[in-house]
Amino acid sequence: MDTQPCILFVDDDRDIRSLLAEYLDANGFRTLTAADGTGMWRILDSTRIDLIVLDLTLPGEDGLTLCRTLRARSNLPVIMLTARGEPLDRILGLEMGADDYMAKPFEPRELIARIRNVLRRTQALPPNLEPLNAKRLCFAGWILDLAARHLISPQNTVVMLSGAEFRLLKIFLEHPNRVLNRDQLLNLTHGRDADPFDRSIDLQVSRLRQKLGEDAKVPMLLKTVRNEGYVLATPVSVEK
């Protein structure tokens, strides 16, 4: 059985694809390449991939659009690449669900380190549902629309979510009745390790509770497990 992580590198520059694939293969990875979104989806439909390195600027659908569509289907790790080093690009990439971000030109050794770091984080996470070929996730009368990226209340009212709130709620819905600690939640939603003083997850959970109409003192859906983390305490069903 092949235990080498399989990396899909998506970039429209043939020379970069060739050079990076050779470098990754020489450093313990199995590498496939694609020049655009069409090629990326073709490979994903036929091959098990462990991580995607995705260029932002591509012919046809750009990297941001592809990343957003991918995030609605699975939790496959994504490292975004761009020739533009603008902070807005990085923010947009992370908002679309990228696990990490690098600006071109980059040092190949740094990319290797980032790939290994993202794989280490994601492989250390608790088992979750199989990648969801789903349109909506349903729980306690609520519906999370994965395409529109918003909530629908039991009263059929649309509740808008920020990018961070959407990612966090989706993670909880894909791990129902499992306790997730802050490290795991930060890794899944932001692609980084937790700082001991980082309370961003607590703030996002608080905001999600407000969107769900939860009593902050006695929440029924997003419960706090003392000294451990948070748990979504309700069954989840999938609409395809």
C-alpha positions in Angstrom: 0.0 0.0 0.0 1.3 3.4 -1.0 1.7 5.6 2.1 3.1 8.6 0.4 0.8 11.7 0.7 -0.6 12.5 -2.7 -0.4 16.3 -3.5 -2.3 17.9 -6.3 -0.6 21.0 -7.7 -2.8 23.3 -9.7 -1.1 26.1 -11.7 -1.3 27.2 -15.3 2.5 27.7 -15.6 3.9 24.4 -17.1 7.5 25.0 -16.0 6.4 25.7 -12.4 4.2 22.6 -12.4 7.1 20.4 -13.7 9.7 21.8 -11.4 7.6 21.6 -8.3 6.3 18.2 -9.0 9.9 16.9 -9.3 10.8 18.6 -6.1 7.8 17.2 -4.2 8.4 13.7 -5.5 12.0 13.9 -4.4 10.9 14.8 -0.9 8.6 11.9 -0.1 5.4 13.0 -1.8 3.4 11.6 -4.8 2.5 14.6 -7.0 -0.2 15.1 -9.7 -0.6 18.4 -11.6 -3.4 20.3 -13.3 -3.4 23.5 -15.4 -6.9 24.6 -14.4 -10.1 23.9 -12.6 -11.3 21.4 -15.2 -8.2 19.3 -14.8 -8.4 19.6 -11.0 -11.9 18.2 -10.8 -11.1 15.4 -13.2 -8.2 14.3 -11.0 -10.3 14.7 -7.8 -13.0 12.5 -9.3 -10.6 9.6 -10.0 -7.9 9.8 -7.4 -7.6 10.1 -3.6 -5.8 13.4 -2.9 -4.4 14.4 0.5 -3.8 18.1 -0.1 -4.1 20.6 -2.9 -1.7 23.4 -3.7 -3.9 25.9 -5.6 -2.8 28.9 -7.6 -5.1 31.9 -7.3 -4.8 33.1 -10.9 -6.0 30.4 -13.3 -7.7 30.4 -16.7 -11.5 29.9 -16.4 -12.5 29.6 -12.7 -9.9 31.3 -10.5 -8.5 29.7 -7.3 -10.8 31.6 -5.0 -13.9 30.2 -6.8 -12.5 26.7 -6.9 -11.5 26.8 -3.2 -15.0 28.0 -2.3 -16.7 25.2 -4.3 -14.3 22.6 -2.9 -15.1 23.7 0.7 -18.8 23.2 0.1 -18.0 19.5 -0.8 -15.2 18.4 1.5 -12.5 19.3 4.0 -9.6 18.5 1.7 -6.7 20.7 2.8 -5.8 23.6 0.5 -2.7 25.8 0.3 -3.3 28.9 -1.8 -0.6 30.4 -4.0 -0.6 33.8 -5.6 1.8 36.1 -7.5 0.1 39.0 -5.7 1.2 39.5 -2.1 -1.6 41.8 -1.2 -3.1 41.3 2.3 -6.6 41.4 0.7 -5.7 38.3 -1.4 -4.6 36.4 1.7 -7.8 37.4 3.6 -10.0 36.4 0.7 -8.2 33.1 0.3 -8.6 32.2 4.0 -12.2 33.4 4.0 -12.9 31.0 1.1 -11.5 28.2 3.3 -7.8 27.8 2.4 -5.8 26.2 5.2 -2.6 28.2 4.4 -1.4 30.9 2.0 1.9 31.6 0.2 2.9 34.4 -2.1 5.1 33.8 -5.2 8.0 33.6 -5.6 8.4 31.2 -2.7 11.2 28.9 -1.4 10.3 25.3 -2.2 11.6 24.1 1.2 9.1 26.5 2.9 6.3 25.0 0.8 7.3 21.5 1.8 7.3 22.6 5.5 3.9 24.1 5.1 2.5 21.0 3.4 3.8 18.8 6.1 2.4 21.1 8.8 -1.1 21.2 7.3 -1.1 17.5 6.8 0.1 17.0 10.4 -2.7 19.1 11.7 -5.5 17.6 9.6 -4.4 14.0 10.2 -4.4 14.6 14.0 -8.1 15.6 13.9 -10.7 13.2 15.1 -12.5 11.0 12.5 -15.3 12.9 10.8 -18.0 12.2 8.3 -17.0 11.1 4.9 -16.5 14.1 2.5 -20.0 15.4 2.0 -21.6 15.5 -1.5 -24.3 17.5 0.1 -26.3 20.6 -0.6 -27.6 21.2 2.9 -27.0 20.1 6.5 -30.0 19.9 8.7 -30.1 20.0 12.5 -32.7 20.8 15.2 -35.0 22.4 12.7 -32.2 24.5 11.2 -30.6 24.2 7.7 -27.1 25.2 6.7 -27.2 25.8 2.9 -23.6 24.9 1.7 -24.0 26.6 -1.7 -25.5 29.9 -0.5 -23.4 29.7 2.7 -26.2 30.9 5.0 -28.5 29.5 7.7 -32.3 29.0 7.4 -34.1 29.1 10.7 -37.0 26.8 11.7 -39.3 29.7 10.9 -37.8 29.7 7.3 -35.9 32.9 7.8 -32.5 33.4 6.2 -29.7 34.1 8.7 -26.5 35.5 7.1 -23.1 34.2 8.3 -19.6 35.6 8.1 -17.0 33.4 6.4 -15.6 32.5 9.8 -19.0 31.7 11.2 -19.9 29.5 8.2 -16.7 27.5 8.4 -17.0 27.0 12.2 -20.6 25.9 12.0 -19.9 23.5 9.1 -17.1 21.9 11.2 -19.4 21.3 14.1 -22.1 19.9 11.8 -19.5 17.5 10.2 -18.5 16.3 13.8 -21.8 16.1 15.6 -21.7 15.0 19.2 -17.9 15.1 19.3 -16.0 17.4 21.6 -13.6 19.6 19.7 -11.0 21.6 21.5 -9.8 25.1 20.5 -6.6 23.7 18.8 -8.7 21.5 16.5 -11.2 24.2 15.8 -8.5 26.7 14.9 -6.7 24.2 12.8 -9.8 23.3 10.9 -11.1 26.9 10.4 -8.0 29.0 10.2 -5.1 26.5 9.4 -3.0 27.5 12.4 -2.1 26.4 15.9 -3.8 28.0 18.9 -2.0 30.7 21.0 -2.6 30.2 24.7 -4.3 33.7 24.8 -6.2 33.3 21.6 -9.9 33.6 22.3 -11.2 34.0 18.8 -12.9 30.6 18.8 -14.8 31.5 22.0 -15.9 34.7 20.3 -17.0 32.9 17.2 -18.9 30.3 19.2 -20.6 33.1 21.1 -21.7 34.8 17.8 -23.0 31.5 16.4 -25.0 31.0 19.6 -26.6 34.4 19.0 -27.4 33.5 15.4 -29.0 30.3 16.6 -31.0 32.1 19.2 -29.3 30.2 22.0 -29.4 31.2 25.7 -25.8 32.1 26.4 -26.1 30.8 30.0 -27.8 27.5 29.1 -27.1 26.7 25.4 -28.8 23.6 24.1 -27.0 23.1 20.7 -23.4 24.4 21.0 -22.5 23.3 24.5 -19.3 24.0 26.4 -17.4 21.0 27.8 -15.4 22.4 30.7 -11.6 22.1 30.2 -12.1 20.3 26.9 -13.9 22.4 24.3 -17.2 22.6 22.5 -19.7 20.1 21.2 -22.7 20.3 18.8 -25.2 18.3 20.9 -27.7 17.3 18.2 -28.1 14.8 15.3 -27.3 16.1 11.8 -28.8 14.9 8.5 -27.7 15.5 5.0 -29.7 16.6 2.0 -28.0 15.9 -1.4 
